[in-house]
Amino acid sequence: MKTLAFVSFTFVSFTFVSFTRIIAAQTPTVEQSLNLKTAGAPRISPDGRYVAYTVSETNWEENSFDTQIWMTMPATGERYQLTHAKKSSSDPRWSPDSKRLAFLSNRDGTQQIYMISPAGGEAAQLTHFEGGVNTFEWSPDGKRIAFSSTGPETKTKKDRKDKYGDFEIVEGDYTMVHLWTLNAGEEKPKPEALTTGTQFSAGGFHWSPDSKSIAFSATRDPDLSSSDTSDIYIVRLSDKYVKKLIDTPGPDRNPIWSPDGSQIAYESGREFSFLNSRIAIVTAEGGKPRVIAESFDEDPQLIAWSASGIYFDAMRRTAAHLFRLNPSTGAVEQLSSPADLQLGAASFSADFSKTAFTCGWPNRYPEICVSPIAHFAPVAITSMKDQINGFKLATREIFEWKSKDGTPIEGILTKPADFEPTKKYPLLVVIHGGPTGVDRPGITPDRSYPVEMFAAKGAVILRPNYRGSAGYGENFRSLNVRNLGLGDADDVLSGVDALIAKGYIDRDRVGAMGWSQGGYISAFLTTYSDRFKAISVGAGISDWMTYYVNTDIHPFTRNYLKATPWDDPEIYRKTSPITYINNAKTPTLIQHGELDKRVPIPNGYELYQGLKDRGVPVKMIVYKGFGHGINKPKQQHAVMDHNYEWFSQWIWGETAPASPSAAAATTGGAPR
């Protein structure tokens, strides 16, 4: 191998590129990590014989992550790819008789519903709907399919565009999402609108057991800022009569019918982001809802309601589990085990005897699993872990410490495979977004930050679940209310101190990085602290005032800071990284999507100019055509290359190549 030719070089002659070549033989490179496939969206057939699921893989030629549907028979172990189109196929959903599988695909240019036999063959396109299909669901009798869509563009809008060109009236030019149905037995069914008008924009929905009505949530308009206006409605198919069942403050969403059709359960929110949602129940005729299981201290995600109870999943620290709620008593039972299981996207057989779900554990690659409900015992039915065989990987463990104010914090500590506690290692802190995200100790493909390559290069990596993270209860998520940046920074800095106290961290080689809320905390650290040798700010907030007037989720700032900038300019100043710009000394990389609406790019330019004016080493990279997330493989390759180069330069003292493409060309890592 060519990489072996570099082994005889002395350490003096090592360059950034040659070091990359050496570790590539032991650990997944950036490109190899991007090539790792992931499985998701498991759907067990109603009869329990099959499990359909999706596999996502990298398409370098089209610069996309494509998904295809796979099928497995858990009883026999047979597994095969079901769809093979050039465009992605996703969201598999079974007909009630288990004989047909409907799914979504954009193979004709817009997302439409297709139908296929679980045995394989050609898929038939069921819809040819202008406006495409957002999501869909079979009726319990198998005769109809309901779906949501914005529908065809109106003649008024078409005429306006022809006359004036394209423009938008802010908060006055909405295209609402509505519900439609079609006959699932027809070859080319004609969709029929169930809801219309400008009174609301439909969200999640669920068929009644008798297939005569649909419960759905809807907001006053499709703006993300209006998500807390969501209420629960019912539409009757026979006459399209729409009735609002729930009209309470805060978001109400995800309705689920009781098996007898007399009641509807839903998730009742109280405020944006940090307070727990509750499970509430209302009769199908309306009336006063009752909230149940109020003592459950996390956000429940409703899945289904059977004769034995209401099923939901929820986080438990760095794990996630399946629960069942008794609607009469409010008692909650955890069904899944072991304790460190990371369960998600559960689906059930018609008799609720079996479930299929995504499953993960510490230091393992995630799979699709099945289990009986009565005696829970997860069994993997995929072999996604085979992709990482032969790689020398870092190890992950949970690390706990106390923050400055005494708050217990934990995070994921990643150590090099050959870690020796008597050595001194650089420390890199990778900070998740959210703030209600959570880091877990499983093995996942690297995307924004090349964690495996950093560990192979000799770094210890800390991923803190700082205050505000999900999985630790409502009080913990509330600890950064009117304390954003300040409390979060203390959590990070105290974690760094706790690791330095262990004796194996080089205190003079500590870096930090993060995206979104993690980018904001990184920006705060670069202006508020001088503890770091280098920092990378990904799509980070630098000024809450700048953020507030530009973002597409205004309620976030109002609810966390408990004020608008006009009501309390001081709290906006106190929690903004730009306020402390005169203290900044840390070399900082800024990464931002050009079209970011969540954290608009003025935040990046503001931090860049402030650091530049102060004479702080700073580099800003704008990813053209991207929003808040950099979601294409070539650009993700660039994001990771840029971070690897930045920390190689400032933490390891290496000279980076002129550009990531030059490095890739030299190492043979350029996507083709």
Residue, then its C-alpha position, 0 to 999 in steps of 0.5 A: m500500500k502507498t501509505l506504508a511508504f511514509v512509515s520510514f519518514t521521521f516525525v520532523s518530516f511529517t506534514f499534515v497530509s502524510f499524517t493523514r495517510i498513516i492514520a487512514a490505514q487504521t481508522p475511517t477517513v472522512e470519505q469512508s465515514l461519509n460512505l457508511k450506510t444507515a438504517g431507519a424507518p422500520r415498519i413491521s407488517p400488520d401480520g408480523r411476518y415482514v419488516a420494511y426499513t430504509v437504508s441511506e447511502t452516499n451517492w457521490e455522482e449525484n452528491s446526495f444521500d439516497t435511501q432505498i427500501w429493504m425487506t426482511m423476514p425475521a423468522t427466516g433471516e431472509r433480507y433483500q433490497l426492495t426498491h432500486a430506483k435512481k431516486s430515493s424511496s422512503d417512508p414505507r407503510w403497510s396496507p392493513d392486510s400486509k399484502r401491499l407496501a406504499f412508500l414515497s419517492n421523488r423519482d418523477g421530480t416531485q414526491q409521490i406515493y408508490m405501491i409495491s408487493p413485499a415480494g418485490g417487482e415493479a412499483a406502481q405510481l399511485t399519485h401524480f399530484e401537483g404539489g407532491v405529497n408530504t406524508f400519508e397513512w392507510s385507512p384501517d379498512g385498507k380502502r383509502i389513503a389520506f395524505s397531506s399536501t399544499g396542493p396545486e398552485t392557485k390560479t391567482k398566484k400563477d397569474r400574479k407571478d406571470k404579471y409581476g414575477d416572483f415575490e413574497i409578502v411576509e406573513g401574508d402570502y402563505t400556502m397552507v397544507h391540507l388533507w386529501t384522500l384517494n381510493a387505494g384500489e384504483e390504478k390512477p385514483k383522483p385525490e379529493a380534498l378533505t380540508t381547504g381554506t386559509q384558516f389553518s395549515a394541517g400537520g400530523f393526522h390519524w385515521s379513526p378505527d372505523s375509517k370514517s373520520i380523521a383527527f389532525s393537528a393544525t397551526r394557524d399558518p405554516d410558519l415555524s414560528s407559529s408551531d405553538t399555535s397547533d390545535i386538534y381537529i376532526v374531519r368527517l369523510s362523509d361531508k367534510y365537516v371539520k370540528k376543532l376539538i382542542d383550542t388551548p394555549g400552547p401546541d397540541r399535536n400528534p393525535i392518536w385514536s383509542p381502539d374503540g374510537s371514542q377518545i383521542a390522545y395527543e401531546s399537549g405542549r405548554e411552551f416552546s422547547f424546554l417544558n415537558s409535553r404531557i399526554a392528554i385525552v379528549t373524547a371524540e365529541g370534544g369537551k374538557p381534556r384530561v392530562i394523564a401521567e403528569s409526573f412523567d419527567e420527559d417529553p413523550q412521543l406518542i406512537a399507538w393506542s391498543a387495548s392494553g394501553i397507550y404506547f410512547d417512547a421517550m429519552r432516559r439520559t443517554a438512552a431511549h425507551l418504549f413505554r406503555l401508559n394505562p389511560s385509566t390510572g395514568a400508570v407508566e410502565q417501561l417495556s424496553s430493556p436493557a437500560d442503555l438501549q437507544l430505541g426509536a421509531a417503533s412500529f407494531s404488529a396488528d395484535f401488538s405482540k411484536t415491535a420493530f425499532t431502531c436500536g443502539w448501544p454504547n460502542r456499537y453501530p445502530e441496527i434495526c431490531v425486533s422484539p416481542i412486547a410481553h418479554f422484551a428482548p431486542v434482536a438485530i435483523t440487520s448487519m450494519k455493524d459489518q461496515i466497521n469491521g476492520f477499523k480501529l475505532a475510538t472507545r466511548e464512555i459516559f463521563e460525569w462532573k459537576s458544573k460551577d453551580g453544582t449542577p450534575i452534568e454528564g457527557i460522552l468521553t471518546k478516547p483513542a483506541d490505544f489510550e494510556p492514562t499516563k500520557k498527556y492528550p489534547l482535548l477537543v470539545v464537540i458541542h451538540g445543537g438544540p439546545t435540547g439535543v443529546d449526545r450518546p455513546g453509540i458509534t455513528p458516522d461522522r458528519s460535521y466533525p471528524v471525531e474518529m480521525f481526531a481520536a486516531k490523531g491522538a485527541v480525547i474528545l468530550r461531548p457534553n450534554y450541557r444544561g438544556s439537553a433532553g433526557y434529563g428532565e424538565n428542570f434540567r432543560s430549564l436551567n439555561v432559561r435567561n442563562l443561555g451561554l453563561g450556564d452552558a459555558d460553565d458546563v463546558l469549562s467545568g468539564v474541561d477542568a474535571l478532565i484536566a484533573k484526571g491527569y491525562i489532558d494537556r491543558d495547553r492544547v484544548g479546542a472546542m467546536g459545535w453547530s447551531q446551538g453548539g456553534y453559539i456556545s462555541a462563539f460564547l467561549t471564543t469571546y468569553s474565555d481564553r481557555f481554548k487554543a482554537i475554536s470552530v463556530g458552525a452556524g452559531i449565534s453571535d448576537w441575540m438581537t441580530y438573531y431575533v429579527n432574522t430567524d424563522i423561529h422567533p418564539f425560541t428566543r422570546n421563551y428562553l430569554k423571557a423577553t423581546p429585545w425591546d422589553d429587556p435589551e440587557i438580557y440580550r446583551k448579557t447572553s450574546p457572544i458579541t458583547y464580550i468581543n473585546n476579550a477575544k483571543t482564540p483563533t476561530l473558524i466560522q462555518h455557515g450556510e449561505l441561505d441559513k434561515r434558522v441562524p441567518i448568516p449575519n450572525g457569522y459575519e458579525l462575529y467574523q468582523g469583530l474578531k478581525d477588528r480585534g486582530v484575532p486569527v479568524k477564518m470564515i467559510v460560507y457553503k453556497g446554496f445551503g441552509h442551516g444544515i450542510n446536507k450533501p456529502k461533498q460539502q460535508h466532506a469539505v466541512m470536516d476537512h476544514n475542521y480537521e485542518w483548523f485544529s491540526q494547525w492550532i492544536w497540533g502545530e501543523t501546516a495545513p495544505a492550501s485547500p481541502s481539495a489539495a489534501a484530498a487529491t494527495t491522499g486519494g480521498a476526493p469523492r468521485 
